Amino acid sequence: MKLRDISDCCVHLDVHEKRCDREDLFELVFFQSDLAEWERILSAFLEKPVKPSGKSPTPKDLEVTEGTGSIRIEQTLFEKSFENGVIIAKFWPWKDGRHITLRMALLPGASA
């Protein structure tokens, strides 16, 4: 599985800012109004979030996200193992209530 497989399914959504598009890291800022669609698409690839917003991260959540900025209680975390590693995706809501950062990473050799 590649990050681009997921991001290619999101081209119809408005993006506030595209920050990074590499094989191992993808980051952009989208609008809160599109949150349900972003969650639907990510869930189709990565299943339901392993840590929904409002739930405290587990030690495993903290460990898997350590190299990508960690994970906080207000953030959402998706995680799924594939043959080529683990893909994680995180929603980071902004304090303005209008924007959310999406960061996806492919962690080669990791296992869920």
Salt bridges, closest charged atoms under 4 A:
GLU17 OE1 - ARG19 NE 3.50
ASP21 OD2 - ARG4 NH1 3.29
ASP21 OD2 - LYS18 NZ 3.23
ASP24 OD1 - ARG22 NE 2.98
GLU27 OE2 - ARG19 NH1 2.93
GLU27 OE1 - ARG103 NE 2.81
GLU37 OE2 - HIS12 NE2 3.33
GLU37 OE2 - ARG40 NH2 2.74
GLU47 OE2 - LYS80 NZ 3.53
GLU74 OE2 - ARG72 NE 2.69
GLU79 OE2 - LYS60 NZ 2.87
ASP96 OD2 - HIS99 ND1 2.56
